[in-house]
Every structure is written in structure tokens, then in C-alpha cells.
């Protein structure tokens, strides 16, 4: 994609609603994660882990995000 097309895409994305931008962002994130062979297995492992002792608490997640 050349710079002109990229600029047009950015302009078009800027016209989307917040919800549409969120949908596009999640789509692009999933495409990116699918390309990364190291990240996806770890994500799948965490999703499939049924042992609640291995789950991170909401408080711990909030605390780690505020650091």
C-alpha cells in the first residue's frame, strides 16, 4: 500500500463511528495475533485453562494495568 492509499484509509477510518473503529481495531488485532506464532499458543493455553487456581483476579489485573 502506498502512502496515498494509506492516507485515504486513515481518513476513512477517522470517519467511522467509535463502535465501528472498535470493531475494526479488534479485527486488525486478531489478524496480527494470528501472524504471531509465539503469542497465539499462550493465549489458547490461558483460555483453555479450567483450573481456577491459575486464573488472575480482576483486582490483580487492575493493579497490573495501573502500574
N, CA, C and O atoms as a GROMACS GRO file, in nm:
protein
  268
    1UNK      N    1   0.085  -0.117   0.000
    1UNK     CA    2   0.000   0.000   0.000
    1UNK      C    3   0.090   0.123   0.000
    1UNK      O    4   0.180   0.135   0.083
    2UNK      N    5   0.066   0.213  -0.092
    2UNK     CA    6   0.149   0.333  -0.097
    2UNK      C    7   0.096   0.438   0.002
    2UNK      O    8  -0.011   0.421   0.061
    3UNK      N    9   0.171   0.547   0.018
    3UNK     CA   10   0.136   0.650   0.116
    3UNK      C   11   0.001   0.715   0.088
    3UNK      O   12  -0.072   0.747   0.181
    4UNK      N   13  -0.032   0.733  -0.039
    4UNK     CA   14  -0.160   0.796  -0.073
    4UNK      C   15  -0.277   0.705  -0.030
    4UNK      O   16  -0.374   0.752   0.030
    5UNK      N   17  -0.266   0.577  -0.060
    5UNK     CA   18  -0.371   0.484  -0.020
    5UNK      C   19  -0.380   0.474   0.132
    5UNK      O   20  -0.490   0.466   0.187
    6UNK      N   21  -0.266   0.475   0.198
    6UNK     CA   22  -0.265   0.470   0.344
    6UNK      C   23  -0.331   0.594   0.402
    6UNK      O   24  -0.407   0.584   0.498
    7UNK      N   25  -0.303   0.709   0.346
    7UNK     CA   26  -0.366   0.833   0.393
    7UNK      C   27  -0.516   0.829   0.373
    7UNK      O   28  -0.592   0.873   0.460
    8UNK      N   29  -0.561   0.776   0.259
    8UNK     CA   30  -0.704   0.764   0.233
    8UNK      C   31  -0.769   0.668   0.332
    8UNK      O   32  -0.880   0.692   0.380
    9UNK      N   33  -0.701   0.559   0.362
    9UNK     CA   34  -0.755   0.462   0.458
    9UNK      C   35  -0.767   0.526   0.596
    9UNK      O   36  -0.868   0.509   0.664
   10UNK      N   37  -0.664   0.600   0.637
   10UNK     CA   38  -0.668   0.666   0.768
   10UNK      C   39  -0.782   0.767   0.773
   10UNK      O   40  -0.851   0.779   0.875
   11UNK      N   41  -0.801   0.840   0.665
   11UNK     CA   42  -0.910   0.939   0.660
   11UNK      C   43  -1.046   0.870   0.670
   11UNK      O   44  -1.134   0.916   0.742
   12UNK      N   45  -1.062   0.760   0.597
   12UNK     CA   46  -1.188   0.685   0.601
   12UNK      C   47  -1.213   0.629   0.741
   12UNK      O   48  -1.326   0.630   0.789
   13UNK      N   49  -1.108   0.579   0.805
   13UNK     CA   50  -1.122   0.525   0.940
   13UNK      C   51  -1.162   0.635   1.038
   13UNK      O   52  -1.239   0.611   1.130
   14UNK      N   53  -1.110   0.754   1.017
   14UNK     CA   54  -1.144   0.867   1.102
   14UNK      C   55  -1.291   0.905   1.095
   14UNK      O   56  -1.344   0.967   1.187
   15UNK      N   57  -1.358   0.868   0.986
   15UNK     CA   58  -1.500   0.898   0.969
   15UNK      C   59  -1.591   0.792   1.031
   15UNK      O   60  -1.712   0.813   1.042
   16UNK      N   61  -1.534   0.681   1.071
   16UNK     CA   62  -1.614   0.574   1.131
   16UNK      C   63  -1.662   0.614   1.270
   16UNK      O   64  -1.600   0.696   1.337
   17UNK      N   65  -1.772   0.554   1.312
   17UNK     CA   66  -1.818   0.575   1.450
   17UNK      C   67  -1.721   0.507   1.546
   17UNK      O   68  -1.639   0.425   1.504
   18UNK      N   69  -1.731   0.541   1.673
   18UNK     CA   70  -1.645   0.477   1.773
   18UNK      C   71  -1.664   0.326   1.772
   18UNK      O   72  -1.567   0.251   1.780
   19UNK      N   73  -1.788   0.281   1.762
   19UNK     CA   74  -1.816   0.137   1.761
   19UNK      C   75  -1.755   0.071   1.638
   19UNK      O   76  -1.701  -0.039   1.648
   20UNK      N   77  -1.764   0.137   1.523
   20UNK     CA   78  -1.705   0.081   1.401
   20UNK      C   79  -1.553   0.076   1.411
   20UNK      O   80  -1.490  -0.020   1.366
   21UNK      N   81  -1.493   0.180   1.470
   21UNK     CA   82  -1.348   0.180   1.490
   21UNK      C   83  -1.307   0.069   1.586
   21UNK      O   84  -1.205   0.004   1.564
   22UNK      N   85  -1.385   0.048   1.690
   22UNK     CA   86  -1.356  -0.061   1.785
   22UNK      C   87  -1.362  -0.196   1.715
   22UNK      O   88  -1.277  -0.282   1.738
   23UNK      N   89  -1.462  -0.215   1.630
   23UNK     CA   90  -1.477  -0.341   1.556
   23UNK      C   91  -1.358  -0.362   1.463
   23UNK      O   92  -1.302  -0.471   1.457
   24UNK      N   93  -1.319  -0.257   1.392
   24UNK     CA   94  -1.204  -0.265   1.302
   24UNK      C   95  -1.076  -0.294   1.380
   24UNK      O   96  -0.993  -0.375   1.338
   25UNK      N   97  -1.060  -0.227   1.493
   25UNK     CA   98  -0.940  -0.248   1.575
   25UNK      C   99  -0.931  -0.392   1.624
   25UNK      O  100  -0.824  -0.451   1.623
   26UNK      N  101  -1.044  -0.448   1.666
   26UNK     CA  102  -1.041  -0.586   1.714
   26UNK      C  103  -1.012  -0.682   1.599
   26UNK      O  104  -0.942  -0.782   1.618
   27UNK      N  105  -1.064  -0.653   1.482
   27UNK     CA  106  -1.036  -0.736   1.364
   27UNK      C  107  -0.887  -0.732   1.330
   27UNK      O  108  -0.826  -0.836   1.305
   28UNK      N  109  -0.830  -0.613   1.328
   28UNK     CA  110  -0.688  -0.600   1.296
   28UNK      C  111  -0.600  -0.666   1.403
   28UNK      O  112  -0.497  -0.725   1.370
   29UNK      N  113  -0.640  -0.655   1.528
   29UNK     CA  114  -0.565  -0.720   1.635
   29UNK      C  115  -0.565  -0.872   1.616
   29UNK      O  116  -0.462  -0.936   1.631
   30UNK      N  117  -0.681  -0.929   1.584
   30UNK     CA  118  -0.688  -1.073   1.564
   30UNK      C  119  -0.603  -1.116   1.444
   30UNK      O  120  -0.537  -1.220   1.449
   31UNK      N  121  -0.603  -1.037   1.338
   31UNK     CA  122  -0.517  -1.068   1.223
   31UNK      C  123  -0.371  -1.066   1.265
   31UNK      O  124  -0.293  -1.154   1.226
   32UNK      N  125  -0.333  -0.968   1.346
   32UNK     CA  126  -0.194  -0.955   1.392
   32UNK      C  127  -0.157  -1.072   1.482
   32UNK      O  128  -0.048  -1.128   1.468
   33UNK      N  129  -0.245  -1.110   1.573
   33UNK     CA  130  -0.215  -1.220   1.663
   33UNK      C  131  -0.203  -1.352   1.588
   33UNK      O  132  -0.123  -1.437   1.626
   34UNK      N  133  -0.281  -1.370   1.484
   34UNK     CA  134  -0.274  -1.494   1.406
   34UNK      C  135  -0.138  -1.507   1.336
   34UNK      O  136  -0.092  -1.619   1.312
   35UNK      N  137  -0.074  -1.395   1.305
   35UNK     CA  138   0.057  -1.399   1.240
   35UNK      C  139   0.168  -1.431   1.339
   35UNK      O  140   0.273  -1.482   1.300
   36UNK      N  141   0.146  -1.404   1.466
   36UNK     CA  142   0.249  -1.423   1.567
   36UNK      C  143   0.237  -1.564   1.625
   36UNK      O  144   0.149  -1.590   1.707
   37UNK      N  145   0.322  -1.652   1.582
   37UNK     CA  146   0.317  -1.793   1.622
   37UNK      C  147   0.350  -1.813   1.770
   37UNK      O  148   0.316  -1.916   1.827
   38UNK      N  149   0.415  -1.716   1.833
   38UNK     CA  150   0.452  -1.730   1.973
   38UNK      C  151   0.340  -1.688   2.068
   38UNK      O  152   0.328  -1.744   2.177
   39UNK      N  153   0.260  -1.591   2.027
   39UNK     CA  154   0.156  -1.537   2.115
   39UNK      C  155   0.033  -1.626   2.118
   39UNK      O  156  -0.021  -1.651   2.226
   40UNK      N  157  -0.013  -1.674   2.004
   40UNK     CA  158  -0.139  -1.749   1.998
   40UNK      C  159  -0.140  -1.874   2.086
   40UNK      O  160  -0.240  -1.897   2.155
   41UNK      N  161  -0.035  -1.957   2.088
   41UNK     CA  162  -0.041  -2.074   2.177
   41UNK      C  163  -0.058  -2.035   2.324
   41UNK      O  164  -0.130  -2.102   2.398
   42UNK      N  165   0.008  -1.929   2.365
   42UNK     CA  166  -0.005  -1.884   2.504
   42UNK      C  167  -0.147  -1.837   2.534
   42UNK      O  168  -0.201  -1.865   2.641
   43UNK      N  169  -0.207  -1.767   2.440
   43UNK     CA  170  -0.345  -1.720   2.458
   43UNK      C  171  -0.439  -1.839   2.466
   43UNK      O  172  -0.525  -1.845   2.553
   44UNK      N  173  -0.424  -1.934   2.375
   44UNK     CA  174  -0.510  -2.053   2.376
   44UNK      C  175  -0.494  -2.131   2.506
   44UNK      O  176  -0.592  -2.179   2.562
   45UNK      N  177  -0.372  -2.144   2.553
   45UNK     CA  178  -0.347  -2.216   2.677
   45UNK      C  179  -0.419  -2.149   2.794
   45UNK      O  180  -0.478  -2.216   2.878
   46UNK      N  181  -0.414  -2.016   2.798
   46UNK     CA  182  -0.479  -1.944   2.908
   46UNK      C  183  -0.630  -1.955   2.898
   46UNK      O  184  -0.698  -1.968   3.000
   47UNK      N  185  -0.684  -1.950   2.777
   47UNK     CA  186  -0.829  -1.960   2.759
   47UNK      C  187  -0.879  -2.098   2.798
   47UNK      O  188  -0.985  -2.111   2.859
   48UNK      N  189  -0.804  -2.200   2.762
   48UNK     CA  190  -0.846  -2.338   2.786
   48UNK      C  191  -0.819  -2.387   2.928
   48UNK      O  192  -0.861  -2.496   2.964
   49UNK      N  193  -0.749  -2.308   3.008
   49UNK     CA  194  -0.715  -2.348   3.144
   49UNK      C  195  -0.839  -2.342   3.233
   49UNK      O  196  -0.887  -2.233   3.265
   50UNK      N  197  -0.891  -2.457   3.272
   50UNK     CA  198  -1.012  -2.464   3.353
   50UNK      C  199  -0.982  -2.459   3.503
   50UNK      O  200  -1.075  -2.452   3.584
   51UNK      N  201  -0.856  -2.463   3.540
   51UNK     CA  202  -0.818  -2.462   3.681
   51UNK      C  203  -0.825  -2.319   3.735
   51UNK      O  204  -0.741  -2.236   3.701
   52UNK      N  205  -0.924  -2.290   3.817
   52UNK     CA  206  -0.944  -2.153   3.867
   52UNK      C  207  -0.827  -2.103   3.952
   52UNK      O  208  -0.811  -1.982   3.969
   53UNK      N  209  -0.745  -2.194   4.004
   53UNK     CA  210  -0.627  -2.151   4.079
   53UNK      C  211  -0.527  -2.078   3.990
   53UNK      O  212  -0.445  -2.001   4.039
   54UNK      N  213  -0.534  -2.101   3.860
   54UNK     CA  214  -0.443  -2.036   3.766
   54UNK      C  215  -0.499  -1.906   3.708
   54UNK      O  216  -0.430  -1.836   3.634
   55UNK      N  217  -0.621  -1.875   3.742
   55UNK     CA  218  -0.684  -1.754   3.688
   55UNK      C  219  -0.638  -1.632   3.766
   55UNK      O  220  -0.622  -1.637   3.888
   56UNK      N  221  -0.616  -1.523   3.695
   56UNK     CA  222  -0.578  -1.398   3.759
   56UNK      C  223  -0.703  -1.327   3.806
   56UNK      O  224  -0.803  -1.322   3.733
   57UNK      N  225  -0.699  -1.271   3.925
   57UNK     CA  226  -0.816  -1.200   3.978
   57UNK      C  227  -0.832  -1.066   3.907
   57UNK      O  228  -0.736  -1.011   3.852
   58UNK      N  229  -0.954  -1.014   3.910
   58UNK     CA  230  -0.980  -0.883   3.850
   58UNK      C  231  -0.897  -0.775   3.919
   58UNK      O  232  -0.844  -0.685   3.853
   59UNK      N  233  -0.884  -0.785   4.051
   59UNK     CA  234  -0.805  -0.686   4.125
   59UNK      C  235  -0.659  -0.690   4.081
   59UNK      O  236  -0.598  -0.585   4.060
   60UNK      N  237  -0.604  -0.809   4.068
   60UNK     CA  238  -0.464  -0.821   4.026
   60UNK      C  239  -0.445  -0.764   3.885
   60UNK      O  240  -0.345  -0.699   3.857
   61UNK      N  241  -0.542  -0.787   3.798
   61UNK     CA  242  -0.534  -0.733   3.663
   61UNK      C  243  -0.540  -0.581   3.666
   61UNK      O  244  -0.459  -0.515   3.601
   62UNK      N  245  -0.634  -0.525   3.742
   62UNK     CA  246  -0.644  -0.379   3.754
   62UNK      C  247  -0.516  -0.320   3.810
   62UNK      O  248  -0.467  -0.219   3.761
   63UNK      N  249  -0.462  -0.384   3.914
   63UNK     CA  250  -0.338  -0.335   3.975
   63UNK      C  251  -0.222  -0.336   3.876
   63UNK      O  252  -0.142  -0.243   3.872
   64UNK      N  253  -0.213  -0.442   3.795
   64UNK     CA  254  -0.103  -0.451   3.699
   64UNK      C  255  -0.119  -0.348   3.587
   64UNK      O  256  -0.020  -0.301   3.532
   65UNK      N  257  -0.243  -0.313   3.554
   65UNK     CA  258  -0.266  -0.214   3.449
   65UNK      C  259  -0.239  -0.072   3.498
   65UNK      O  260  -0.206   0.015   3.418
   66UNK      N  261  -0.252  -0.049   3.627
   66UNK     CA  262  -0.231   0.085   3.681
   66UNK      C  263  -0.085   0.116   3.708
   66UNK      O  264  -0.050   0.230   3.738
   67UNK      N  265   0.001   0.015   3.697
   67UNK     CA  266   0.145   0.035   3.722
   67UNK      C  267   0.211   0.110   3.610
   67UNK      O  268   0.331   0.135   3.615
   0.00000   0.00000   0.00000
